[in-house]
Structure formats: C-alpha cells, structure tokens
C-alpha cells in the first residue's frame, strides 16, 4: 500500500466518498502509478496481477470518464475467462454504486446468446466480456462500438495464450481510433509488446514489483525420480501440511485430471479444474472450492486464472511451470494479505533447465529437500469444513441469498454461523453449510419454502 490517498486525485466526489465507504484508504502501488495518467486520458500499460488492485485502477478511470447521461456503450473490458469477467463486473459495480443508473453488461462465452442480444437492445454503458463472444456480437452487429472511448484489455497475456489474438484484432478494428486504450498483463512476453505497439498510442508503462515478497511465502523444492514418485511426494506433502485450501498446479489438462483422480483415490477431498470441463461443472467447481467444501483443487494455469481466493494455505507445483513468471504467479496465490503461505515444487532431473532459470530468477540455489516421513500417512486425511447444497432455483426464479439464509436459519433451523458462502447463478443456487449441520439444513430447505416454492435440493458430494 502506498501512502497516497485517493483524495489527491481529481475524482468525482461521489466516487471518492464511495471509496471511503468501501474502506479503500490509500492507493495500491499500481493505482498510485497508473491513475494520474489514466485520468489524463493517456494510454497505459500496467504490469500487475490479481491482488494488485488493477481492477480499481482501470475501473476508477473508466467511471471518471463515463458520461452517464449518454446511454451508449462507452467502455469495453476484455478478459480471458468468464470468471474474471464476472469479478471485474462485480468490482466495477461496487465502485459505481454511488452513481445512479450505470449499466454494466457481461458478454461471455458459454452463456446463451439470445438473452445477451436482448440485454444489448436494452442498452448499457459498460461491457465486460470474453473476446470470442464479444467478437461474435460485433460481427453480427448486435454490439455497436461506435461510441466507445475506452478499451481495456485485462490479463492480456492470458488472452493471447488462449488464442484470442484474432478475436482481439477483429474487435479493435471495429473500435474508433480516437479511443483510450489500457492494457494490463501479469507478464510481458514479446507478443504483448507487439500488440501494444499495434493498438496503443504512446503508452506509459507502469510496473509494480510483485506484492509477494519472500517473507510471506516459504518456498520448498523436492526432487523425485519419476511420475510415480511425484504423486507419492505430493501425497506426503499434503499429509504433512494438511491445508484447508490448496491448489496443485499441473502443466497439462491430462495431468490435472490424472492427479485429481489419484488424490481422490487416496481419500483427499479434491476437485479438478481445467479447460475440458463443461462451463457448468467449472462454475460448480469454483464455487465448491471457494466455499471450502473441498480441500484441494488440481488446476492448469489457464483454468486457475479466474480463481479469486485470498486464503490459500499452500500451493503445490506438480511440475515446475514452463515459464519463470508463471511460477511466480502460481506461488503468489498463497501468502496473500500478509498471511503466511507455503509453496512446494516437485521436480526431476528432466526439469533441470527450468530449475536453473528459477535459480537465476530467485537468486538462490535450489536443492531438493527431504520429503516428509511415511509416518504422516498414518494420520487421518483432512476433511473440508463445509458441504455444498445445491438448490434447483436461481436468479431466473428470483431467488436471492437472503431468501436462502432465511429458509435455513428460520424456526428450529441451523445457526447463522453454520452457513458459509451463498452463490446464486441463473438456474441454481449453492449454499455452503458446516458439515455437522448439513442434515438439518437439507431438511429445512426441503420442508420450508423459498420465494413461496419448494425447490429440489441436494448435497453435492465430492
Ligand atoms: P484486483 O487486483 O483488482 O483483483 O484487486 C484485489 C482486491 O483488492 C480486490 O478485492 C479489491 O476490492 C481490493 N482493493 C483494490 N484497491 C484497493 C485499495 N486501494 N484499498 C483496499 N483494497 C483495495
């Protein structure tokens, strides 16, 4: 956090007072360095990742620039995944809550097309979306960009990694030339430099050092001979640390599924997250991991990108990442906000070149540590605190979190502190309850009514 206050910026008073009510006192480094230029209307490239406060940096720039009275699409934010787009839209709505009638629309792939056309016909000020779907709307003519004056690319490196370059080019070609363009990216490979040269005008560069210094993340390395030993090492490390929430990173989808299956067979409460899952399964997986109904998430880098969980106790690298910056990004997901985190990386001789690159980057020698003793396997495997209950009713049925909380905690119900996160999507709602309370919770939900109706409810088992 810098010492610079938001009040040093010429922001609309209602934005400033809202920041105060959100408890945003000082600017984060990326905000302090980028906002002055963003507010001047300049193009800015920001190197910052999730957790740096980049969303508020571009979100405030956007809201300051927006002319609410002009009900036209003035800003477009492109994100690599639907999860990230949803988070960005949520943060913008939070930042905008003191200004009336701002309409933010999300346009993401994996969602039905028809309703999006309907929403676009109703109009919006701000669109947040994934490149493929936004491109479709632009080509079909359902999304008109002629009033666009601000284009934001969030996690641009990831969008390029995912093959969105042609879609981005197509969208940019149809946007007015005299717009402002902001680009945020965690890493800076050459292809980002090239795209910024093509689509931006004299951009300023803002780079913030990783907010995760070595003191909050302890890194351990373990050397193994082959893949069987790799799994054994992972099992021992999980049993030693017993994390409540941990992510195991794999370099391929195939590995992610295999490792998840093996961990499940060992009894760990584990979920897999990778690009081969159906959108609905991905959503459910993210919800269940975030609400603490599973201890371990085995993920590929791309799939984990949209995951916004602050309190990961540990990160495990099943293989060393293919790229040093990706490694740093992975381990940065633990030890957030001053809490201690552990990062354990498993490597073999075959990966010695990656280890050498990491040694250079970390400026330390990497030697394999001794794995935990097999005795740790005698302990009971950790269990998640919560269980997720799915309710077959969602926003479509006007179900709100308060309705669910009410049904659960009403007369003879469970206690409020036994209820965890509640997520309501279009057709379903998910509520996490303490394991010890789940039977009563199910009974309450089955017997009681939500919005005057009896919805089907069931426990989602791992
Ligand atoms: P981001 O890097 O955009 O994903 O933001 C990380 C988190 O920091 C989000 O939960 C924001 O709500 C929060 N945040 C952003 N800026 C500030 C600030 N200046 N002070 C406190 N919290 C912030």
Boltz pocket constraint, residues with backbone or C-beta under 6 A from the ligand:
constraints:
  - pocket:
      binder: B
      contacts: [[A, 23], [A, 24], [A, 25], [A, 26], [A, 27], [A, 28], [A, 31], [A, 49], [A, 50], [A, 51], [A, 52], [A, 53], [A, 54], [A, 55], [A, 56], [A, 91]]
      max_distance: 6.0
